[in-house]
Amino acid sequence: MARIPSKTEILDWIADNPGLSAKRDIAKAFGIKGGDRIELKRLLKELESEGNLERRRKTYRDPEKLPPVTILAILPPDRNGDQFARPLEWQGEGPEPRVLFQPRKADAPVAEGDRILARVTEVRGEDHHYEARLIRKIGANPHKVIGIFRKATEGGRIVPIDKGSEKEWLVAADATQGAKDGELVEAEQAGPKGRMGLPKARILARLGDPSAPKAVSLIAIHQHGIPDDFPDAAIEEADGRKPAPLGDREDLRHLPFVTIDPADARDHDDACYAHADEDPKNEGGHIVWVAIADVAHYVTPGSALDREARHRGNSTYFPDRVVPMLPDRLSGDLCSLHEGVARPVLAVWMKLDSKGRKVSHRFTRAMIRSVASLHYTEVQEAEDGRPNERCEALLGDVIKPLYAAYEATKTARAMRQPLDLDLPERKIVLSEEGEVLSVAFRERLDAHRLIEEFMILANVAAAEELIRLRRPLLFRVHEEPSPDKLDALREVAEASGFTLAKGQVLRTEHLNRLLAQAEGTDFDELLNITTLRSMTQAYYHAENFGHFGLALKSYAHFTSPIRRYSDLVVHRALILGHGWGEDGLSPQDIEMLEETATHISETERRSMAAERDTTDRYLAAYLSERVGNEFAGRVSGIARFGLFVKLDETGADGIIPIRTLGREFFHYDPKSQTLMGADTGTEIGIGQRVTVRLAEAVPVTGGLMLELLEIEGRPMAAGASARRGRPTGRRPGQAKAKSARTKRRVERKRR
């Protein structure tokens, strides 16, 4: 009979041999055979019940140590560029061990959030506890959910806050992270999805009170995975940056540049200056300067700031906060063209003819000093004859020449015929506590259009310049609508009494003609919304496919490098093309151009979704105190399950479930985008005027539930089946088919 080892000896051997922890390995090591294995099995069970060992299938391990092969989640690089990973199966009572991931040249590339199966080795005398080698990647990130935690006797459940999600998630008692009942939490899927029962989740973070006003944007940030904390390395780099010297830059500090932004703008990344062209060959022409903050000087290729800016892709704007692409030391200070402060820029000089067409341009790396930081309203009031004190001093030499150049560009714009959509923008005004004070539509002034037109000119110049220099860049691409979407637009137009010509190459002027027909009619907003929905989404690409909406052959984003990574890439391309310094587009930038284009297109869509969700939640919070009130609106969408209505007062979108439209059956026609009552013939279509009652407003999801009261001034008909007091529920053909099947079953039973 072999000597049975003590518990201490077993634990010591497992610690020294983590890769040989199956029962048969332990028996072989101590020479245990035959019936003696029963005693060994008993000892292992005791160690397991005492918490000294954890059984994983047929092996045993110390719960305070990682198994030799484990699942890790890759973390973002630290300030030194080292990549660490988080163990996903840590069961110890102490803090999670630090695991350094060490990739080999032959390994598949991994990115933040990737899950990998890795072989880990314990190390001593380092600032980390384990080192990991890749075995294989095991798929995409786990499904994540933001929701309200509801505590139960054992663990609890998570009620998602997504409007379209009704499925709850189960949380085990050891996966709650101490969350309290009613608390907003972020969780991820725990284990594979089963066919039966609710999915399981583990809580990752507790986000606090979901009803707190300032939780609205926080929900969107977490829900959409928007990075809102800068790595220490990026902050350290930003804090260490110093104002750029004049050096070899062109000195333009004598020119009276001004910035024109919203009154609450925190950064100023573009400045303008214009004057009449003195060249007799260009009679009636104008010179327009556009100067853009030289972010490339501070954010150099491969730096921690660059990695984080690319990772974020763009800034994200909420009513109560901004999640910036760059730390405030840059976005709010060194890269912001503050009044009276010398700032480095990339500037473009543009010669326009009397009709506002760009005749020529040149780019320069320069230094400017803005003479004033103005906002749109005061500039417009000055142009309209009501200047305040500071605008009065600038009226003759600065503001009037800007408007004169803008008036010329209106002629060129009319000739070019970019898509002319009239879609008012909502403005949500918050109190200091984050509560909604008012919701209104932003007034659109000529001052806005002036800046917009000059920025478009500068963006076109940047694209044309880099094409001339044969340098790689990121184009802003907007392709024409698909035939299917055009057909849908055409059907809505015809149903509204208008025409959109068929059988010709579509141009924006055709769409503008349609919008002009609808202007001032009851279908004005409908045609604008439907035209917008027919458009493809703009994106970034290393190849030039043109910009359909702006009716431009070449277009690139150059004017906002503080808040868009695409513009920083274009700046670097210009620096490289003109040989202005060592901080131009790097070989690695060029190699990754297509990947960067895809990534920042995705981050842009992510920000748009987060901003839209936040607006919906604020609107729901604003309207939650007016449940039961009646509102005027217009049908903005039709679906099989109901219809969407846009409220006139706030622009908020609500849903009317089809089950609430009386008791008759409504037929859904996807081609005409209509619902038709089977009994009354009531037809509901996009664009119809309606009166609704607000039945429910849920701030945490942003959902609005409405009841339909009137269509085009007529009360909603109840329907024949409602008069009979019973629902129809089926089309006549379906009812007949069911009756026939029932009859056949009865006859078979009788036989």
N, C-alpha and C positions, 0 to 999 in steps of 0.2 A: 504494500500500500504506500503510495507517494505521500509526502508531507504536504498538507494543505496550507497554503500561505496565509498569513494574517491579512487583515483588511488594509493595514498600513503598507504591507509589501505589494498588495495588488494595486493600490493607488499610486505608489511610487513607480511601479513598472508601467502603468498606463501613461503616467506623465512623461516617462522617458521614451515611450514607444507609441505616440499618438496614432500612427498609421497602422498599428496592429492591435486594435482594441476589440475585435470580435471575441466571443467566448472561447472559440476553438484556438485562437491565437494565445489567449491567456493560459488555457489548459496546456498547450504545447510548451509554453515558456517554463512552466513549473512541473512539467512531466506528469501531469494528471491524466489518467486514462480510466476507461470503463466506468464502474459505479461511483468512483470518486468525483466524477463530474457533477453528480447530484449535489454534493456538498459545496462545490465551487459555485454552482448555480444559486444555491441558497445564500451564500456570502454576497454575490453580485446583487441579488434582489434586496438584501439588507442595506447595502451601500446605496442602492438606488432610492429606497424608501427614506433613508436618512438624509438624502439630498447631496451626497458626496459624489454620485455618479448620475449621469443622465443617459437613458437608453435611447439610441437612435437606430431604429430598425433592429439589426442584430449586433450592434456595437455599443460600447459603453465609453463615456468620456467625462472628464471633469467639467461641471457646468460653469466653472469660473474660467474656463479656457475655451478658445475657439477650436472646433474640429479641424483636422488637417485639410479637409476640403469643405468649403463653405460658400454661401452666396453673399456677394457684396454689392453695394450700390456705389457707383463712382461719384465722388464729390468734385466740385470745381477746383482748379489748381490754387495752391496757396500763394503767398507773396513771393516765394522762391521758385515758383513754377512746378513744385512737387504735387503729385496727384495722390490724394488719400481716398480711402473707401470706407463706407460704413457697413459693419456686419449686420445682416438682416435677421439673423437667427440667434442673437445674443440673449442668453437666459440667465446670466449671472446677476447677482445682487449689486455688484459694484458698477462703476461707470463703464460705458462701452470702451473697449480697447481701441487705440489708434492703429490703423492699418495702412501702411504705405504700399501703394500699388506700383510695381516695377515692370513696366512693359518691355518686351523684347522686340527687336527689329521685325521679326517675322509675325508678330501678333497683329490681329485685326485692330483697327483704331477704335478707341472707346471715347465716349463723351460724358459730360456731366449727366447723371440720372440713369445711365445704362446699368443694367444688372448683369453681373458676370458670375460664373462658377470659377472659383479660384483655389489654388493650393497655397495655404498660408504656413509660414514658418515663424515660430516665436523667436524674438531677438531680445537681447539685453544690452543695457548701456546706451540706448538710443532714446530720442524723444518720441519714439513710437514703439508699440508692443509687438507688432507682427509686420512681416513683409509678404506681399501677395504676388503670385504669378498667374497669368490668365490661363485657364483651361479652355473655356469657351464663353461667348456671349449667350445669354439665355433670353433674349427678346427685349421688347420695348418696356418703357416705364409702366409700372402698375397703374391701374385705374385709380384716380384720386377723386375725392368727394368733399365738398364743403357743406356742412349741415348743422342742424340743431341736435345736440345730444339729449336723449331722453333716458334717464337712469332707470335701471330695473334692479331686481334683487340680485341677479348675477350679471354684471356688465350692463348692457343697455342697447339702445338702438340709435341710429343716426337718421334723421329726417332730412333729405337733401333740400337745398334751397333753390336748385335749378327749377325754372318754371315748367320744363317739360318732363321732369322726373318725379315719379310717384313711388318708386321702389325704395324701401327702407333698407338699412344695412345693420347687421348684427355685430355687436362689439363684445368680445369676451371680457370677463372680469379683469384679466391681467393685461388688457390692451387699452384701457381707458385713459391712461396717463393722469388719473385723478380728476377727470373732467366732471363738472357739476351739472345737475339737471338744468336744461334750458340754455346751456352755454354753446356758443358758436365754436365749432371745431373743424380742423382739417384732418382728413383720414385717408388711408389708402387701402386698397384691396388686400386682404390677408388670405393667402392660399388660392387655389384654382377655383373658378366659378363652378358651382354644382348645378345639376339640372333641376334639383328640387330645393325648395326653401329659399330663404333670403340669403344674399351674398354676405360674406364676413369681411369685417374691416378692422384695422388697428388705427387708433388715433395718433396722429403725428404732432399736432400742435393745438393748443387751446387759444382761441382768438377773442374770448371775452363776451361781453353782453351784445347780442345781435341787434337789440333795439337802440343801442347808442347811436346818435346821429352820425358820428364820424366813423362808424363801423361800415358804412355803405361802400366807400371806396376800398376799404381794407378787405372786404369780402371779395370784390372784383380782383384785387391784386393777388390774393391767394388762389382764388378760383381759376384764374387764367395763367397762373405761374409767372407773374411779372416780377423780375428781380428788383427788390427795393432797398437792399443793403449793399453798399459798396465794400469790396474786399479791402482789408487794411492796406495792401500794397498799392491799390489805386488811389486811396486817400493820401497815402504817404507821398506818392508821386505828385499828385495835384497840389498838396501843400508846399512841396518843394519847388514848384515852378515860379519863375520870376518874370516880370513884364519884359516883353521882347524889345530889344534895342532897335534903333533905326537901321544900323548896318548898311547893307546894300539895297535896302528898300527905296522905292520912289517916295519922296516926301510930298504928300498931298495935304499936309496939315493946314495949308492956307485956304483950301476950298471949304465953303460953308455946307458941309454934309449935315443932314439931319436924320434922326431915326423917327419913324411914325409907326406906333404900335397901339394895341389896346391900352386903356388907362391903367389896367391892373397887371400889365406885363412885367415879368421879373427879369427877363433878359432881352437884350437888343442885339440881334446878330446881323441886321442889314441896315445900311444907311444909303441915302440917295442925294443927288444934287443934279440940277439941270440948268441949262441956259440956251439961249438962241444961238444957232450956228452962225458964225461970222464969215464963213466961206461963201463968197458970191456965187460959186457954182452950185450951192445947195440952198437957194433962196427959200425962206420959210421953214428951213430945217431946224433941228434941235440936237444938242449934245446932252446925253443922259449918262451920268455916272451911277453905278451900283457898286457899293463896297460891302464885302461880307467878311465877318470875323475870321481871322486866320487861325482856326482851330488846329490845323495840321502842325503849326509851330509847337504847340503844347502837347498834342497827342501824337506821338511818333510810332511808326510801325513796330509791332512786336512788344510794345510796352504794356505794363499792367493796365494803364488807362485805355489803351487800344483794345486789349483783349476784352475788357469789361464793356466798352462802348459797342464793340461788334456783337458781344453776347446779348446786350439789351436791344440793339438795332435801332432804337428810336426812343424819344421821350414819350410818356403817356400822361395825358391831361385829364384830371377829374375836377369837378366843381370845387372841391375843398383842398386839393393838393396836386402836386406834379411829381411824377416819378421820372427824374431826369436821366438822360443818357450819360451825362458827365457830372462829376461832383460840383457842388456849388462854388468852390474856389475858382473853377473855370467858367461854368455856365452863368453864374451871377456876377463874376468879377473880371478875371483876366480876358475872357473871350466876349465880354459884353461891351458894346460900343457906347459907354457912358458919356454923358454930356461933359465936355470940357477936358476929357482925358485922352491922351494919345494912345491909340490902339492899332495893332498890326492887322492888315486886311489883305485879301485878294480882291482886287477891284477890276471892273470892266468898264471901259470907255466905249460908248456906242453912238454912232452918228445916225440920226433918223432924217429922212426926207420930209417934205411938207405934209405927206400923207401918212406919216408915222411908220414907214417901212424902214427896217434897219439896213443901212447902206454898207456900213463897215463897223468893225470893232477891234479893240486891242485889250489884252489882259496885262496886269502888272501886279507885282507883290509890293505893297506900299504901306505907308503909315498915314492915318487920318486922325482928326480930332473933331468929333461931332460938336456942332455949335448948340444943339438943342435936342432933348428927348421929348418929342411931341406925341400926343395921342390923337386918334382919328377924329373925334368929335370937335376938338378945338381947331384942328386944321381945316375941317369942313366949314366951321362957323367963320373962320377967318376969310376963306374963299367966298363965303356968302355975304361978306360985308359986316361981320360982327367979330372982329379980332379981339382977343384978350391982349394984355400988355406985352407978353413975350412974343406972341404971334405977329403983333403989329410991327415990331422991329424987323421981322423976317419976311413980311408980306411981299414987298417989292422985289427983293433980290433972290428969295428962296422959294416961297410958296407959290407965287404967281407963275414963275417959269416952270415949276413942276406940273401945274395944271395945264399950262400951254402945251407942254410936250405930251401930256396925257390926252388932251383933246385931239392931237394929231394921231395918236395911236388908235383912237376910236375909229378912224377912217380905215386904217389897215386891218383892224379887227373885223369890221363890217365886210371887208373884201375877203378875208380869210374864212369867216363864218364858223368859228368854234361853236360847240354845242352850248346853247343858251338856256340852261335850266333855271327856273325860278323856284328855289327850295329854301325857304327861310330857316335860319338857324336858331335853335332855342338857347336861351340863357337862363341858368338857374342861379338865383341869388340866395346865399346862405348867411345865417347869422354867425357870430363868433363861436357859438356852441355847435354849429353844424346843422341847424334846423333850417328847412326851406322857408324863406320869406316870401319869394315870388317866383313865378315862371313866366317868362315873356319871350318874344321873338326879337332877335338882334336886328337893329336898324342897319341897313346896308347903304353906305354913303359912297359918294364919288371918291372920297379919300381912300376907302378900302379898295376900290377898283383901280385907282391910280397905282397903289403899291403892288397890287396883284399883277397889273399889266407890265410894270417895270421888272418884276421878278421873273415873269415868263420870258421877257426879252433876254434877260441875263442867262436864264437856263438854256435857251436856244443857242445863245452865243457860246456857252461852255461846250455844248454838244458839238457844234460846228467847229470850234477851235480844236478839240481833241480829235475829231475826224480828220481835220487838216494836218494835224501833227502826227497822225497815225499812232495814237496812243490808246491803250485799252481803257475802257471806262464802263460805268454802269448806266445804261439808258433807262429812262422811265418810259415804259411801254404801255400802251392802251390800244388793244385790238378792237376791231369793229364787232358789232353784235353778231351772234350766231343766227342762221336762218330761222331756227325754231323760235328764238326770242323775238325776232323781227315779225314773224307771223302772228305771235301772240299780241304784240303791240298794234299791229295792223287791225286785228280783230277788235280790240278795245276801241281803237280810233273810229272804225266803221260803225260800231255799236253806238258811239257817241255822236255820229253824224259828220265825221271828218274823214279825210282820205290821206293815205300814205302810199305814194306811187310804188308799183311793183314792177319787177323785170328790168331794173337798172342798177348800176353800181351805186350802192348807198353812200351818200355823203352827208356831212353834218347839216348842210343847208336844207336837205330834204326834211330832216327832223325839226329844224328851226321853223320851217314853213308850217309843219303840223302844229307846233307849239304856238305859233302866231295865230293860227286859226282858232285855237282854243282859248287864247288870252281874253280875259274878261267874261268868259262864259262860266256856266256851272261846272264845266268839265276841265277848267284850267288846271286845278291842282291834280286831278286824276291823271291827265295826260303827262304832266311833269313827273309824277311819281312812277307811272308806268314806263315812261321813257328811261328814267333812271334805272329801273329794274331790268330793262332790256340790255343795259350796258354790261360789258365784261368788266372785271375788276382790274385796275391798273396794277402793274408789278414791275420789278426790276429785272433787267437781263443784260448780259454782256454783249448781246447782238441787238441791232437796231431794227425794230419792227414798226416804228412810227408811233404817233400818239393821235388816235382817231378823234377823241373828244375835243382836243385843242386844235385839230386840223393842222398838225405839224409833222414834217417828215423826220425831224431829229429833235429829241428833247432829253435833257438830263437834269437831275436835281443838283443845284449848285448853291442855293441861297440860304440853306439852314443847317450848316454843319454842327451847330450846338445841339440840335435835336434829332438829326437824321444821319446815320452812318453812311448812307449812300452819298450824301453831299461831301463828307470827308474824303471818300474815295475819289470823287471827281476833283476835289482840291489837290489831292496828292498827285493825280494824273497830270494836272496842269503844272504843278511844281516840277515833276519829272520831265514833262515835255519842253518846258522853258529853261530847265537847268537852274532853277532858283535855289537849290539847296540839297542837302542829304536826306531831308525828311519827306521826299516824294514817294510815289508808289513803289513799294519794294517788290523784288522778284516773288516773294511768297504771297504778297497781296495779289499779284497778277495771276499766279498759279491757282489761287483760291477764288478767283473772281466769280465764277459761275456758282460755286457753293455759297459765297457771300450773298449773291443776288437772291438765291432761293431762301436763305436764312432770314434776311432782312425783310423780304416780302412776307414771310410767315410772321415775324415779330410785329410788322405793321398791322396785319389782320388781327393778331392777338390783341393789340392795343385798341383797335377799333371796336372789337367785341367787348372788351372790358369797359371802355368808355360808354358804349351803348347800354350795357347792363346797368352801369352805375346811374345813368340818366333815368332809366326805367324805374330803378328803386327809389330814387329821389322823388320822381313824379308820383309813384304809388304812396310814398310817405306824405307828400303834400296833399294828395286827394283822399287819404284815409279818413280825414275828419269830415269828409263831405259824402260819405256813403249814404245812399238814398236820394241824393240830389239828381236832377235831370240835366243833361248836357246835349248840345248840338254837335253833330259830327258828320263824317262822311265815311262810307264803306271804303276801306283801303285794301282789303284782301278777302278772298273767298277760298275756303277749303272744304273738304268732305265733312269735317267735324264741326264746322261753324264759319263765322265770318269775323273779320277784324275791322274795327272802327277807329279812326283817328279823330280825337276830340279837337274842336276848333280852338278852344280857350288855351290849352296847354300843348297841343300837339302830341299828347300821350296816346299810345295805342292800347286798346282793350279788346277782349275777345267776347263774342256772344256764342255760347255753345249751341249747336243745332238742336239739342234736346229741349232748349228753352223756347223755341220758335213755335209755340202752340203744339197741338197734338197731331197735326197732319204730317205726312212724310214729305221731306224735301229732296228732290232730285238734284244731284250735283253734276254740272256740265263743265268739265275741265277746260274745254276749248273756249267757250264763251265766258268762263269764269263767273258762272251764275248758279244760284240755288232757286228751284221752282217748286212751289207747293203743289202736292198731288191733288188736293181737293179744291183749293181756292184759285190756283194758277198764279198766286203771288210770286213775282220774280224779284230776286235780290241780286244786284250786280255791283261791281266796283264803281265808285264815284257817286252813288246815290246819297242824297241828303237824308240823315236819320236823326231822330231824337231817342236818346237812351237814358236809362237810369243806372247809376253806379251801384252795383250789387255788392261788390267786394273789392278791397284794395289791400294787397299783402306787401308791405314794404320790404320784407326780407327776401322775397323772390322778384319783386317788381311787377307782379301780376295784377291786372285789372279785369274784373268780371263785370260784364254789362248785361242789361236787359233791354231788348228792343221794344220801343213804344210806338214810334211812328216811322214810316218810310215815305219820303217825298211829301210830308205833310198829312199823310193818311194813316189812321190808326192801324196797327198790326192786326190783320184778320185772324180769327181763331181757327178757322178751317172746319170743314164738314164733320170730320171725325171728332173734333173737339166738341162740336155741338151735340154729337151723339154720346159724348162722355167717355169715349174710349179711344186709345191711340190706334192709328193705322199701322205704323211700324214697318210696313213692307210695300213694295210696289205691287200693283194689281197682278202682274205676271208671276211674281214670287208667291203671292198669296194663293193663286190658283194652283201653282205647282205643289205647294205644301198640302193643299186640300186633296189633290189627286193622290199624293203619296200616302196620306192618311187613309184615304178610301181603299187603296190597294192592300194596305196592311190589315185593315178590318176584314176585307173579303178573304184574305188568305187564312186568317184565324177562324173564320166561319167554316171554311172547307175542312 
